[in-house]
Amino acid sequence: MVEEELLCEAALAGDCRKVRDLVAAGADVSYFDGEGLTPLMHAAKHGHADIVKTLLEFGAPWNALSPSNLSAGDIAMDSGHQDTFDLLLNAGIQAELVLGTIARTKDKNGSDLGMNYLEDRVVFSEDRLMDSNSKAIMMAWEKPLMEAHARAVCSGNGDIINIGFGMGLVDTAIQQYKPRTHTIVEAHPEVYDRMLRSGWGEKDNVKIVFGRWQDVLPQLESYDGIFFDTYGEYYEDLREFHQHLPKLLKPGGIYSFFNGLCGGNAFFHVVYCQLVSLELESLGFSTQFIPLPVKDCLGEEVWEGVKHKYWQLDTYYLPVCQEASGSE
């Protein structure tokens, strides 16, 4: 590992020529040194943008993580090196556009995780909705976020639709704005039954559509506000839903979604915010991300009994999307 150690030292020192020579001689750009850092991480930490660019060109993994769960992009961001950060951000976006290396729609056995969830039992309690593996589907700490989402999509009142009922947090908030119509799509049979028992089917302006959104699309109309928050689906499912936005969202309407993309890593989260913004832009929509502090909502006690902390960041970025022409 002599060459790799020298590569880390050269990246740390900012010696671009030596970095090139070592890589050309076969040094492994994905090597982790004794500190648990790659050459790319060393270069990012010290703002050596030319070396970051070189290492990326030679295939250095932009999404490798240190023992403390930091990527080169996190390190550049924390160190305040904007040029280096931008290089890594662009590398991440391009990689995800082509390969989708972070989020997958299939599990290791190739099965559809969304369908597995719909066949699973769920457990309701006062402050959370859990699946049978103790993974949280929705939790009470999200209530302020759901209220903010409801405020955004109900800004024009009119006809509102929510994809994914869960604990009903966002739908309860939507009702406070007294929309003309309020459509709810829910696919899990137990959640659906609980909705009916709770009286949601008896509200004058509420229409409940049972089934996966992919299957009930022909039943849907067009809406002034749309919110999307499903469980057991991943970025590719969200991306597929976005393809239908031009038909589902009325002119001047507002679309938002639960922005839990890579909620355990700040840099990966930024990559996905940028990625979704670019893909929505290609469909004729502009997206604004509104920062909402959530650190005070997330003490360790919140996660007691939960198998996976699906959100670990201090700030939540609430997406507000509308037709590009309507946002000017």
N, C-alpha and C positions, 0 to 999 in steps of 0.2 A: 504493500500500500504506500510505498514511498512516493510515487508520482502523485497519488491522490492527496497525500498530506502536503506536498509541495504546491499542488493546485489550490488547496484551501489557503495556504500562506500567500500565494500570489494574488488570489482574489481579495484577501484581507488587505494586502499592501497596495492594491490598485495597479498591479503590473500586468497590463493587458497583453503585452507581447509574450510574456512568460506563460500566461494563461493559454494563449493560442498554441504556443509550442507544446505545452504539456498535453493539451487535448488532442492535438495532431499526433502526438506520440502514443496516444491510447489511454490517457488518464480518464477514469470514470467520473463523469460530471454529476452523477447521482450519489456519489460517496458521502457518507456521514462521518464526520471526524469525532474525536473524543468528547467534544462539547455537544454532540448531537446536531451539528449544523452542516449543511451542504456548502459547496463553494458559492452557489447562488445566494444563499442566505448571508454569507460573509460579505459578499459584494453589496447586497441590498442594505445591510446594516450600516455600511460606511458610505453609501450613496455613490458607488462606482458604476454609473449608468452604462459606460462603455463595456465594462466587463459583464454586467447583467445581460446586455444585448448579445454579446459574444456567446455567453454560456447558453442562453436561450436558443441561439442559432444552432448550437451543437447538441441540442436536445435535453438540456437540463430540465428536470421536472419542476414546473412552476407551482405545482400543488403538493409537493412534498411537505411533510410536517415534522417539526422538531419535537423532542420529548414533551415540551410544554404546549404542544398543539398550535404552534405558530408556523405559518408559511413564510416564504421570502416576502410576499406582499404584505403580510401583517407586520413583519420586521421593518420594511421600508416605510410603511404607514406610521408606525410607532416612532420611528426615527426622524420623521419629517422630511424624507427625501422624495419630493414630488416627482422629479423626472424618473427616478428609479421605479417609484410606485406606478406611474403611468405605463412604463414599459411592461411591467408585470401584469397590470390590469388588462392591457391590450392582448398580451399573450394568453391570459386566462379566457378572455372572451372568444378569441379566435379558436382556441382549443375546444371550448365547450360548443361552439357553433358546429365544429366538424365532428368531434368525438363524443361529447356529452360525458366527460370522464368523472364528474361528481355524482350526478343524479341519474338513476336508472329506473326504467319502468318494470323490470323483471327482477325476481330474486335469483339466487344462485341456481335454482333448479329450473329456471325459465318460466315459472308460473306467474300469473298476474296477481300482484299483491292486493290490488283493489278488490278483485273478486274474492280473494281469501278473507278479507275483512268483512265483506257482506255475509259470509257464511259463519262468521265468528259470533260468539256471545259477547255482549257488552254489559258493563256494570255502571249503574248510575249512583252517585252520591251527591251530597250537598254542594261540593266544590269541584267535582270532576266527573268526567265520563271516560271510562277505561275499557280497553279491550281485554281479552282473556289472558294476555301475556303481561299485564300490568303496564302497558304503554298507554299514555294519555292521548285520548282523542280530542278532548277539549277540557279546559280548566277555567276556574272562576277568575284567575288573575287576568284573563284575557278580556274581562268585561269592559274596562275603559277603552280598549282597542276596538272592540265590537261597536261600542257606542260611537266612536269616531268614524268607523267605517259606515255605520248607518247614517250619520249626519252627512257624510260625503255623498252617498248614493241617493239620498232623499232630498238633496238640495233643490230639486225641481218638483218634488212630490210626484204626482202622476202615477205611473205603473212601475212597480218595483218587483224584482225577482231575486231570491237568494238560493244559491245552489249549495245545499248541505246544511241541515238544521242543527245537528249536534245537541247541545244543551239549550238551544233556542236563544242564546244571548243576543245575537245580532237581530233576530226576528222580533224579539221583545222591544229592542231599541227602535227598529223600523216602525213598529206599530205606534210609537209615540208621535211620529210625524204624520199619522193619519193619511197614508197614501191612498190614491184612488183604488188601486188594486195591489195586492201583495201575494205574489206567487212563491211557493216554497217547494223546491225539489229535494226529496230525501230518498235514499236508496236502501238504508238498512231497515229491515223489517221490525226490529225491536224499537228502534228510535221512532219509526213511523207509528207504531202502536201507541207508544207513550205520548206522541203528539196528539193523537186522536183522544186518548184518555184525558189529556190536559185541556181539551176544548178548542184546540187550534182549528179543527175542521168546522167549528160552529161560528167562527167570526165572520161577519158580513163581508169584509173585503178580502178575505184570505182564500186562496185556492191552493190545495196541496196536490202535488204531482208525485206519485210514488214510482221510483225506478232510478236507474242510473241516468245521468244527464245525457250520456251518449245514446241511450235507447229512447228517451222521451223528447228529443229535439223536435220531432215533427209536431208535438203538442204545444210547443212554445211559440210565443208571438214576438213582439218587439217591445222594449221597455225603456223607461226614462232613467232607471237606475238598476245596475246589476252588481251583485256581490257573489264571489266564488270562494268557497272554503270547503273542500272535500278532504276526506281522510283515506289513507291507503292508496293515494295516487301521487304521482311525482311530476317533475317539471314537464315531461313530454305530454302528460295528460292536460296540464294547464296550457301548454302550447297548442295542443289540439283544440281546446275550448276557444282559444283566442282566434282561431280561424273562422269561428262562427260569429264573432262580435259584430262584423259589418252588417249582418242581418238582424242580430238580436238587440243591438243598441240603437235607440232612436237618435236622430240628429239632435245634438246638444245634450245628449244623455251622459251620465257618469258611470264608469265601470271601476270596480275595485276588487281586490282579492286579498286573502290572508297571506301576508308576505313572510312566510316561514322558511323561505328558501335558504338552506345552509345556515340555520339559526345558531349553530355552534361555533362558527368561525367568521370573524368580522370581514376578512378579505374575501373569502368565498362568497359571502353575502353581497358584498359590493359588486363582485363579478356578475352575480345573477340578477341584481337590480339593473345593472347596465345591459345585460343580455336581454332581459324581458322588455326593457325600454326600446332597444333596437328592433326587436322582433315586432313589437306593437307599432313602432314607427313605420315599418315596412307594410303594415296593414292600414295605414292612414290615421293612426292615433298618436297623440302626444301623452306622455306620462310624467307626472310630478310626484316626487316622493317627499312626504311630510314627516319630519323627524318627531317621534314621540318618546320621551324618556320612560323607561320601564324598570330601571334598576331597583327602585324602591318597592316594586311589586313582587320582587323575586328573591325573597329570603330563602335560606336552605330549607326551612320548614315547608315551603310550598311543594317541594319535590319529594317529600317523605312518602315512601311506598310507590313511587313512580320509577319505572325501569329505565327510562331514557329522558334526559333533559332536552326537550326539543327546542328550547330557546335559552341561550346563555349570554346574550349581548345586552349592553346597557341601553341601546336605542333601537326602537322599532321604526321602520320607514314605511309609512302608510301610502300605498300607491293610489293616485287619482288619475284616471285615464279618460280622455274624451277625444272626439274627432279633432284632428290637427287644426282644421279651419275654425272649429268652434272654441278653441282655446286661445286664440290670438287676441 
